[in-house]
Amino acid sequence: LFNRLTPANMDNIINIQFHKIQQQLEDRKITLSLTHHAHKWLAAKSYDPVYGARPLKRALQHYLLNPLSHMILAGEVKEGDAVEIVAPAEATPQEIQKFATEDDNEPPLVLRRKERAAPTGKQ
């Protein structure tokens, strides 16, 4: 009935799910960007030959949405901010330690708040 998903299919599925998350943040004017390495990390972490892309939603919840929610509640990310999601290989040990949980068997994704651009109002 259905063709099994391949790891190559994960790119499009990640893009679709990531776009949905971005839409949820539009009202707060928070923008997200996912580095190429983070995208590949998510694809590798969330693909399962038996379950296909089903683990992706859990991975996004655990590695992206939960940490982002904590950052918003702690005031580390505010309206209008940009957040860059990077793979462990792109992060410092201190950043990895901040986002690691007891449940993680390997380093997690890291979320970096990017500086807001200075206003360029006319005077």
Phi and psi in degrees as a GROMACS rama.xvg file:
@    title "Ramachandran Plot"
@    xaxis  label "Phi"
@    yaxis  label "Psi"
@TYPE xy
-117.202  145.545  PHE-2
-83.2395  140.533  ASN-3
-68.2586  146.616  ARG-4
-72.7193  147.533  LEU-5
-110.624  163.52  THR-6
-55.7975  -31.0687  PRO-7
-65.1281  -30.5035  ALA-8
-69.0101  -21.7876  ASN-9
-62.7307  -32.4041  MET-10
-55.8404  -50.1486  ASP-11
-65.9001  -38.9269  ASN-12
-66.8143  -41.733  ILE-13
-62.0482  -43.8058  ILE-14
-59.1086  -42.4876  ASN-15
-64.138  -48.537  ILE-16
-65.8076  -39.2568  GLN-17
-65.1991  -38.4561  PHE-18
-63.0959  -39.5048  HIS-19
-61.9121  -40.7795  LYS-20
-64.7501  -42.7693  ILE-21
-60.2436  -40.0643  GLN-22
-63.0921  -37.0993  GLN-23
-65.4162  -25.9684  GLN-24
-94.4286  -3.32984  LEU-25
-58.067  -40.4923  GLU-26
-64.8259  -25.0827  ASP-27
-91.9102  -1.79914  ARG-28
56.5854  33.6907  LYS-29
-97.7507  127.674  ILE-30
-110.091  145.151  THR-31
-118.278  145.213  LEU-32
-133.75  144.434  SER-33
-118.598  119.919  LEU-34
-69.0184  161.49  THR-35
-57.5077  -43.3711  HIS-36
-66.1971  -37.7379  HIS-37
-66.7325  -38.6778  ALA-38
-60.7902  -47.7553  HIS-39
-65.3046  -37.5959  LYS-40
-61.6694  -46.3001  TRP-41
-61.5653  -41.6738  LEU-42
-61.5173  -44.6571  ALA-43
-68.6819  -39.2664  ALA-44
-71.9643  -30.3631  LYS-45
-109.178  -0.972631  SER-46
-87.8201  136.743  TYR-47
-136.345  125.379  ASP-48
-58.3376  -29.4755  PRO-49
-84.0449  -45.721  VAL-50
-96.9332  -3.08796  TYR-51
65.922  -125.166  GLY-52
-94.5057  2.17337  ALA-53
-54.7327  -39.069  ARG-54
-67.0405  -12.356  PRO-55
-61.356  -44.7577  LEU-56
-61.1706  -40.1473  LYS-57
-65.7166  -40.6028  ARG-58
-64.9265  -42.9241  ALA-59
-63.2006  -40.7446  LEU-60
-62.7  -48.574  GLN-61
-71.5303  -45.0819  HIS-62
-95.8639  -14.9385  TYR-63
-123.343  -58.3112  LEU-64
-67.8877  -43.9869  LEU-65
-61.7612  -51.2104  ASN-66
-62.4521  -37.8785  PRO-67
-65.2484  -41.3289  LEU-68
-60.0453  -43.8952  SER-69
-62.2525  -40.2851  HIS-70
-65.309  -39.1348  MET-71
-66.9057  -46.3583  ILE-72
-64.6252  -32.295  LEU-73
-82.2701  -3.73808  ALA-74
79.7871  11.0044  GLY-75
-77.8013  -25.0066  GLU-76
-124.674  126.643  VAL-77
-122.116  170.646  LYS-78
-52.7756  133.711  GLU-79
89.9394  -5.51824  GLY-80
-78.8254  159.422  ASP-81
-113.925  140.955  ALA-82
-125.459  127.462  VAL-83
-103.071  130.564  GLU-84
-102.323  123.189  ILE-85
-122.572  155.448  VAL-86
-76.8563  159.359  ALA-87
-54.3718  -35.4067  PRO-88
-65.8762  -19.7125  ALA-89
-96.7467  -1.35407  GLU-90
-107.889  160.939  ALA-91
-83.5789  159.616  THR-92
-57.3705  -35.3284  PRO-93
-66.176  -39.8669  GLN-94
-65.83  -43.0382  GLU-95
-61.6345  -43.3635  ILE-96
-61.1862  -37.7081  GLN-97
-62.7209  -35.9106  LYS-98
-99.4283  -7.71068  PHE-99
-72.0005  143.448  ALA-100
-121.084  169.669  THR-101
-62.8649  -25.4173  GLU-102
-79.4548  -13.3283  ASP-103
-81.9256  127.037  ASP-104
-90.1596  -11.9091  ASN-105
-146.028  166.682  GLU-106
-59.0323  142.02  PRO-107
-90.8265  177.118  PRO-108
-64.8191  156.352  LEU-109
-121.706  136.076  VAL-110
-106.158  126.256  LEU-111
-116.263  125.203  ARG-112
-77.3004  125.818  ARG-113
-93.1334  144.916  LYS-114
-61.4444  140.837  GLU-115
-72.1762  147.327  ARG-116
-69.5714  140.828  ALA-117
-65.5084  140.459  ALA-118
-61.3019  143.071  PRO-119
-117.802  49.724  THR-120
-70.8037  150.871  GLY-121
-79.9121  145.481  LYS-122
